Amino acid sequence: MTMIKTSELRKLDVVNMEEGRYLGSVCDLDVDPDTGRVLALIVDEVRPFRFWGGRHADLEIPWKDVVLVGADVVLVKNRTWKR
């Protein structure tokens, strides 16, 4: 098992592997303070025209839906995630 630093995980592109759709980039992690385990990725979701006053919501993807963390990309399963 290869270890990755959280600082390296941030800003990786996140792609839905079933649709091949770019979801955004990792901007934060939800970590269990007791165990140190990652619970979810917080993704800065791509939203067109968000700079025109539209408030954007981050996408929370549970860690169980992460299929692969590569050097340049994180692949996730297709699910309905919380905003």
N, CA, C and O atoms as a GROMACS GRO file, in nm:
protein
  332
    1MET      N    1   0.084  -0.117   0.000
    1MET     CA    2   0.000   0.000   0.000
    1MET      C    3   0.089   0.124   0.000
    1MET      O    4   0.180   0.136   0.082
    2THR      N    5   0.063   0.215  -0.091
    2THR     CA    6   0.138   0.340  -0.101
    2THR      C    7   0.069   0.446  -0.016
    2THR      O    8  -0.053   0.460  -0.017
    3MET      N    9   0.149   0.520   0.056
    3MET     CA   10   0.096   0.628   0.140
    3MET      C   11   0.097   0.758   0.061
    3MET      O   12   0.184   0.781  -0.023
    4ILE      N   13  -0.001   0.843   0.091
    4ILE     CA   14  -0.009   0.974   0.028
    4ILE      C   15  -0.036   1.078   0.136
    4ILE      O   16  -0.115   1.054   0.228
    5LYS      N   17   0.028   1.190   0.126
    5LYS     CA   18   0.006   1.298   0.222
    5LYS      C   19  -0.123   1.370   0.187
    5LYS      O   20  -0.162   1.376   0.070
    6THR      N   21  -0.190   1.424   0.288
    6THR     CA   22  -0.312   1.499   0.261
    6THR      C   23  -0.284   1.622   0.175
    6THR      O   24  -0.368   1.663   0.095
    7SER      N   25  -0.166   1.680   0.192
    7SER     CA   26  -0.130   1.795   0.110
    7SER      C   27  -0.117   1.757  -0.037
    7SER      O   28  -0.139   1.841  -0.125
    8GLU      N   29  -0.082   1.632  -0.066
    8GLU     CA   30  -0.073   1.585  -0.204
    8GLU      C   31  -0.212   1.551  -0.259
    8GLU      O   32  -0.235   1.560  -0.380
    9LEU      N   33  -0.303   1.513  -0.171
    9LEU     CA   34  -0.438   1.477  -0.213
    9LEU      C   35  -0.518   1.600  -0.253
    9LEU      O   36  -0.602   1.596  -0.344
   10ARG      N   37  -0.492   1.711  -0.183
   10ARG     CA   38  -0.564   1.834  -0.215
   10ARG      C   39  -0.528   1.880  -0.355
   10ARG      O   40  -0.413   1.868  -0.398
   11LYS      N   41  -0.623   1.930  -0.422
   11LYS     CA   42  -0.613   1.984  -0.559
   11LYS      C   43  -0.605   1.876  -0.668
   11LYS      O   44  -0.590   1.909  -0.785
   12LEU      N   45  -0.614   1.748  -0.631
   12LEU     CA   46  -0.623   1.645  -0.734
   12LEU      C   47  -0.759   1.654  -0.802
   12LEU      O   48  -0.859   1.685  -0.737
   13ASP      N   49  -0.762   1.628  -0.931
   13ASP     CA   50  -0.888   1.626  -1.005
   13ASP      C   51  -0.968   1.503  -0.964
   13ASP      O   52  -0.912   1.396  -0.940
   14VAL      N   53  -1.100   1.518  -0.956
   14VAL     CA   54  -1.189   1.408  -0.920
   14VAL      C   55  -1.278   1.379  -1.041
   14VAL      O   56  -1.343   1.468  -1.095
   15VAL      N   57  -1.279   1.251  -1.082
   15VAL     CA   58  -1.354   1.210  -1.201
   15VAL      C   59  -1.448   1.096  -1.164
   15VAL      O   60  -1.408   1.000  -1.097
   16ASN      N   61  -1.572   1.107  -1.208
   16ASN     CA   62  -1.669   1.000  -1.193
   16ASN      C   63  -1.634   0.896  -1.299
   16ASN      O   64  -1.650   0.921  -1.418
   17MET      N   65  -1.586   0.779  -1.258
   17MET     CA   66  -1.534   0.682  -1.353
   17MET      C   67  -1.642   0.616  -1.437
   17MET      O   68  -1.612   0.567  -1.546
   18GLU      N   69  -1.765   0.614  -1.392
   18GLU     CA   70  -1.872   0.551  -1.469
   18GLU      C   71  -1.923   0.640  -1.582
   18GLU      O   72  -1.965   0.589  -1.686
   19GLU      N   73  -1.921   0.771  -1.561
   19GLU     CA   74  -1.966   0.864  -1.664
   19GLU      C   75  -1.850   0.934  -1.733
   19GLU      O   76  -1.866   0.996  -1.838
   20GLY      N   77  -1.731   0.923  -1.673
   20GLY     CA   78  -1.615   0.993  -1.727
   20GLY      C   79  -1.624   1.143  -1.710
   20GLY      O   80  -1.559   1.218  -1.782
   21ARG      N   81  -1.705   1.187  -1.614
   21ARG     CA   82  -1.731   1.329  -1.593
   21ARG      C   83  -1.638   1.387  -1.486
   21ARG      O   84  -1.621   1.328  -1.380
   22TYR      N   85  -1.580   1.501  -1.517
   22TYR     CA   86  -1.496   1.575  -1.422
   22TYR      C   87  -1.587   1.640  -1.320
   22TYR      O   88  -1.679   1.713  -1.357
   23LEU      N   89  -1.563   1.614  -1.191
   23LEU     CA   90  -1.648   1.668  -1.085
   23LEU      C   91  -1.591   1.792  -1.019
   23LEU      O   92  -1.666   1.873  -0.964
   24GLY      N   93  -1.461   1.808  -1.024
   24GLY     CA   94  -1.396   1.921  -0.959
   24GLY      C   95  -1.263   1.876  -0.901
   24GLY      O   96  -1.207   1.775  -0.944
   25SER      N   97  -1.213   1.951  -0.804
   25SER     CA   98  -1.086   1.913  -0.742
   25SER      C   99  -1.102   1.904  -0.590
   25SER      O  100  -1.187   1.972  -0.532
   26VAL      N  101  -1.022   1.820  -0.528
   26VAL     CA  102  -1.027   1.803  -0.384
   26VAL      C  103  -0.985   1.933  -0.317
   26VAL      O  104  -0.878   1.986  -0.345
   27CYS      N  105  -1.070   1.985  -0.229
   27CYS     CA  106  -1.035   2.109  -0.159
   27CYS      C  107  -1.021   2.086  -0.009
   27CYS      O  108  -0.962   2.168   0.061
   28ASP      N  109  -1.074   1.974   0.041
   28ASP     CA  110  -1.066   1.947   0.184
   28ASP      C  111  -1.097   1.801   0.210
   28ASP      O  112  -1.139   1.728   0.120
   29LEU      N  113  -1.075   1.758   0.333
   29LEU     CA  114  -1.104   1.622   0.375
   29LEU      C  115  -1.187   1.626   0.502
   29LEU      O  116  -1.169   1.714   0.586
   30ASP      N  117  -1.278   1.530   0.516
   30ASP     CA  118  -1.349   1.510   0.642
   30ASP      C  119  -1.280   1.394   0.711
   30ASP      O  120  -1.283   1.281   0.662
   31VAL      N  121  -1.217   1.422   0.826
   31VAL     CA  122  -1.137   1.322   0.896
   31VAL      C  123  -1.196   1.297   1.034
   31VAL      O  124  -1.234   1.391   1.104
   32ASP      N  125  -1.205   1.170   1.074
   32ASP     CA  126  -1.249   1.134   1.208
   32ASP      C  127  -1.138   1.173   1.306
   32ASP      O  128  -1.027   1.121   1.296
   33PRO      N  129  -1.166   1.263   1.400
   33PRO     CA  130  -1.061   1.311   1.490
   33PRO      C  131  -1.010   1.203   1.586
   33PRO      O  132  -0.897   1.212   1.634
   34ASP      N  133  -1.091   1.102   1.614
   34ASP     CA  134  -1.049   0.996   1.706
   34ASP      C  135  -0.957   0.894   1.641
   34ASP      O  136  -0.861   0.847   1.702
   35THR      N  137  -0.987   0.859   1.516
   35THR     CA  138  -0.911   0.753   1.449
   35THR      C  139  -0.812   0.805   1.346
   35THR      O  140  -0.716   0.737   1.311
   36GLY      N  141  -0.836   0.928   1.296
   36GLY     CA  142  -0.751   0.982   1.190
   36GLY      C  143  -0.786   0.931   1.052
   36GLY      O  144  -0.717   0.961   0.955
   37ARG      N  145  -0.893   0.853   1.042
   37ARG     CA  146  -0.935   0.799   0.912
   37ARG      C  147  -1.010   0.904   0.831
   37ARG      O  148  -1.085   0.985   0.885
   38VAL      N  149  -0.988   0.900   0.701
   38VAL     CA  150  -1.060   0.990   0.611
   38VAL      C  151  -1.203   0.937   0.594
   38VAL      O  152  -1.222   0.821   0.558
   39LEU      N  153  -1.300   1.022   0.620
   39LEU     CA  154  -1.441   0.984   0.605
   39LEU      C  155  -1.496   1.024   0.469
   39LEU      O  156  -1.580   0.954   0.412
   40ALA      N  157  -1.450   1.139   0.418
   40ALA     CA  158  -1.503   1.189   0.291
   40ALA      C  159  -1.406   1.288   0.228
   40ALA      O  160  -1.326   1.352   0.296
   41LEU      N  161  -1.417   1.298   0.097
   41LEU     CA  162  -1.347   1.402   0.022
   41LEU      C  163  -1.444   1.518   0.004
   41LEU      O  164  -1.561   1.497  -0.026
   42ILE      N  165  -1.397   1.638   0.020
   42ILE     CA  166  -1.476   1.757  -0.009
   42ILE      C  167  -1.422   1.811  -0.141
   42ILE      O  168  -1.305   1.846  -0.152
   43VAL      N  169  -1.510   1.817  -0.239
   43VAL     CA  170  -1.470   1.854  -0.375
   43VAL      C  171  -1.526   1.991  -0.410
   43VAL      O  172  -1.645   2.018  -0.390
   44ASP      N  173  -1.440   2.076  -0.460
   44ASP     CA  174  -1.480   2.208  -0.510
   44ASP      C  175  -1.547   2.182  -0.644
   44ASP      O  176  -1.480   2.170  -0.747
   45GLU      N  177  -1.678   2.174  -0.642
   45GLU     CA  178  -1.756   2.133  -0.758
   45GLU      C  179  -1.750   2.236  -0.870
   45GLU      O  180  -1.755   2.357  -0.846
   46VAL      N  181  -1.739   2.188  -0.992
   46VAL     CA  182  -1.741   2.274  -1.110
   46VAL      C  183  -1.884   2.318  -1.136
   46VAL      O  184  -1.973   2.235  -1.153
   47ARG      N  185  -1.904   2.449  -1.138
   47ARG     CA  186  -2.035   2.504  -1.170
   47ARG      C  187  -2.017   2.619  -1.266
   47ARG      O  188  -1.947   2.716  -1.236
   48PRO      N  189  -2.078   2.609  -1.382
   48PRO     CA  190  -2.064   2.719  -1.477
   48PRO      C  191  -2.125   2.848  -1.423
   48PRO      O  192  -2.230   2.848  -1.357
   49PHE      N  193  -2.059   2.956  -1.451
   49PHE     CA  194  -2.106   3.091  -1.418
   49PHE      C  195  -2.118   3.116  -1.269
   49PHE      O  196  -2.196   3.202  -1.229
   50ARG      N  197  -2.043   3.046  -1.186
   50ARG     CA  198  -2.053   3.069  -1.042
   50ARG      C  199  -1.996   3.205  -1.002
   50ARG      O  200  -2.026   3.254  -0.893
   51PHE      N  201  -1.914   3.265  -1.088
   51PHE     CA  202  -1.857   3.395  -1.055
   51PHE      C  203  -1.958   3.507  -1.075
   51PHE      O  204  -1.928   3.622  -1.042
   52TRP      N  205  -2.076   3.478  -1.128
   52TRP     CA  206  -2.179   3.580  -1.147
   52TRP      C  207  -2.276   3.582  -1.030
   52TRP      O  208  -2.396   3.596  -1.049
   53GLY      N  209  -2.223   3.570  -0.910
   53GLY     CA  210  -2.306   3.583  -0.792
   53GLY      C  211  -2.367   3.455  -0.742
   53GLY      O  212  -2.426   3.454  -0.634
   54GLY      N  213  -2.356   3.345  -0.816
   54GLY     CA  214  -2.413   3.219  -0.771
   54GLY      C  215  -2.324   3.155  -0.665
   54GLY      O  216  -2.206   3.133  -0.690
   55ARG      N  217  -2.379   3.126  -0.550
   55ARG     CA  218  -2.302   3.062  -0.444
   55ARG      C  219  -2.289   2.914  -0.479
   55ARG      O  220  -2.388   2.850  -0.513
   56HIS      N  221  -2.169   2.862  -0.472
   56HIS     CA  222  -2.153   2.722  -0.505
   56HIS      C  223  -2.139   2.638  -0.379
   56HIS      O  224  -2.088   2.684  -0.277
   57ALA      N  225  -2.184   2.516  -0.390
   57ALA     CA  226  -2.174   2.424  -0.276
   57ALA      C  227  -2.068   2.320  -0.309
   57ALA      O  228  -2.055   2.276  -0.422
   58ASP      N  229  -1.993   2.284  -0.207
   58ASP     CA  230  -1.895   2.178  -0.226
   58ASP      C  231  -1.968   2.044  -0.227
   58ASP      O  232  -2.078   2.030  -0.174
   59LEU      N  233  -1.905   1.948  -0.288
   59LEU     CA  234  -1.960   1.814  -0.300
   59LEU      C  235  -1.887   1.725  -0.200
   59LEU      O  236  -1.764   1.723  -0.198
   60GLU      N  237  -1.961   1.651  -0.118
   60GLU     CA  238  -1.902   1.562  -0.019
   60GLU      C  239  -1.914   1.418  -0.069
   60GLU      O  240  -2.024   1.365  -0.083
   61ILE      N  241  -1.800   1.356  -0.096
   61ILE     CA  242  -1.797   1.220  -0.149
   61ILE      C  243  -1.742   1.127  -0.041
   61ILE      O  244  -1.627   1.140  -0.001
   62PRO      N  245  -1.825   1.031   0.006
   62PRO     CA  246  -1.777   0.938   0.109
   62PRO      C  247  -1.654   0.860   0.061
   62PRO      O  248  -1.643   0.825  -0.057
   63TRP      N  249  -1.563   0.835   0.153
   63TRP     CA  250  -1.438   0.765   0.120
   63TRP      C  251  -1.466   0.628   0.059
   63TRP      O  252  -1.388   0.580  -0.023
   64LYS      N  253  -1.578   0.564   0.098
   64LYS     CA  254  -1.610   0.431   0.045
   64LYS      C  255  -1.639   0.435  -0.105
   64LYS      O  256  -1.635   0.331  -0.171
   65ASP      N  257  -1.668   0.553  -0.160
   65ASP     CA  258  -1.695   0.566  -0.303
   65ASP      C  259  -1.570   0.598  -0.384
   65ASP      O  260  -1.576   0.606  -0.507
   66VAL      N  261  -1.458   0.615  -0.317
   66VAL     CA  262  -1.331   0.640  -0.387
   66VAL      C  263  -1.277   0.505  -0.434
   66VAL      O  264  -1.258   0.413  -0.356
   67VAL      N  265  -1.253   0.496  -0.565
   67VAL     CA  266  -1.205   0.372  -0.625
   67VAL      C  267  -1.053   0.372  -0.635
   67VAL      O  268  -0.988   0.270  -0.608
   68LEU      N  269  -0.996   0.486  -0.675
   68LEU     CA  270  -0.852   0.493  -0.699
   68LEU      C  271  -0.802   0.634  -0.673
   68LEU      O  272  -0.864   0.732  -0.715
   69VAL      N  273  -0.690   0.643  -0.606
   69VAL     CA  274  -0.620   0.771  -0.590
   69VAL      C  275  -0.491   0.757  -0.668
   69VAL      O  276  -0.400   0.684  -0.628
   70GLY      N  277  -0.483   0.827  -0.780
   70GLY     CA  278  -0.364   0.820  -0.865
   70GLY      C  279  -0.276   0.942  -0.844
   70GLY      O  280  -0.300   1.024  -0.755
   71ALA      N  281  -0.174   0.952  -0.927
   71ALA     CA  282  -0.080   1.064  -0.918
   71ALA      C  283  -0.145   1.197  -0.957
   71ALA      O  284  -0.108   1.302  -0.904
   72ASP      N  285  -0.242   1.192  -1.049
   72ASP     CA  286  -0.303   1.314  -1.100
   72ASP      C  287  -0.454   1.322  -1.083
   72ASP      O  288  -0.514   1.427  -1.103
   73VAL      N  289  -0.515   1.210  -1.045
   73VAL     CA  290  -0.661   1.205  -1.045
   73VAL      C  291  -0.712   1.111  -0.936
   73VAL      O  292  -0.645   1.016  -0.895
   74VAL      N  293  -0.834   1.141  -0.890
   74VAL     CA  294  -0.907   1.053  -0.798
   74VAL      C  295  -1.029   1.002  -0.875
   74VAL      O  296  -1.108   1.082  -0.925
   75LEU      N  297  -1.044   0.870  -0.884
   75LEU     CA  298  -1.160   0.812  -0.950
   75LEU      C  299  -1.262   0.771  -0.844
   75LEU      O  300  -1.227   0.710  -0.743
   76VAL      N  301  -1.389   0.807  -0.869
   76VAL     CA  302  -1.496   0.775  -0.774
   76VAL      C  303  -1.609   0.703  -0.846
   76VAL      O  304  -1.626   0.716  -0.967
   77LYS      N  305  -1.687   0.626  -0.768
   77LYS     CA  306  -1.805   0.558  -0.820
   77LYS      C  307  -1.917   0.658  -0.839
   77LYS      O  308  -1.919   0.765  -0.778
   78ASN      N  309  -2.009   0.622  -0.926
   78ASN     CA  310  -2.124   0.707  -0.953
   78ASN      C  311  -2.229   0.687  -0.846
   78ASN      O  312  -2.290   0.580  -0.837
   79ARG      N  313  -2.250   0.787  -0.765
   79ARG     CA  314  -2.350   0.785  -0.659
   79ARG      C  315  -2.411   0.924  -0.648
   79ARG      O  316  -2.366   1.019  -0.713
   80THR      N  317  -2.512   0.934  -0.566
   80THR     CA  318  -2.568   1.065  -0.536
   80THR      C  319  -2.504   1.112  -0.406
   80THR      O  320  -2.515   1.045  -0.303
   81TRP      N  321  -2.439   1.225  -0.410
   81TRP     CA  322  -2.364   1.274  -0.296
   81TRP      C  323  -2.427   1.400  -0.241
   81TRP      O  324  -2.501   1.470  -0.311
   82LYS      N  325  -2.396   1.430  -0.113
   82LYS     CA  326  -2.448   1.549  -0.046
   82LYS      C  327  -2.374   1.673  -0.092
   82LYS      O  328  -2.255   1.669  -0.125
   83ARG      N  329  -2.445   1.782  -0.094
   83ARG     CA  330  -2.385   1.912  -0.119
   83ARG      C  331  -2.387   1.987   0.010
   83ARG      O  332  -2.342   2.101   0.016
   0.00000   0.00000   0.00000
